[in-house]
Amino acid sequence: MSAISHIIGGDLILDSAGGLAIVGTAEEARQAILRRLCTNAGDYPWHLDYGVGLPARIGSPMQEGDIQAVILAQLQQESAVDQSQAPTVTITDQGSGQYLCVIQYVDKQTQTVQGLSFSA
């Protein structure tokens, strides 16, 4: 299955023919996970448990264990993640108030280990 390519916070992407770009398998899962992590909880009226709103936490005191727990809870709800193989979330203090978050999970369709990282 494929979906329209869209990274949260960005514009829709066009393909070389000028149509909407599509993604499938691993990239689709990556975009879905980012969307879930960046969406504020309760923003989808029909799915109140969708999202964790990580960008809204920027500037707040860092609670590494809490952040890891909410990310893992959201990954457990993501259909693209193979739930038989536990994902990992590592948060590293980079100094000067910067943190690096590295997520590893197994893509359900491709059965390959995928990585996703971001810093704030």
JOUR-V428660 format. One record per helix or strand. SS is the DSSP state (hx for helix, st for strand). FROM is the first residue (numbers start at 1). LEN is the number of residues. Records with the same first field share a line. If there is no record, write none. Layout:
BEGIN
SS = FROM-LEN, FROM-LEN
END
This chain:
BEGIN
st = 2-3, 14-1, 20-1, 22-3, 81-1, 88-8, 98-10, 113-7
hx = 25-14, 54-4, 64-14
END
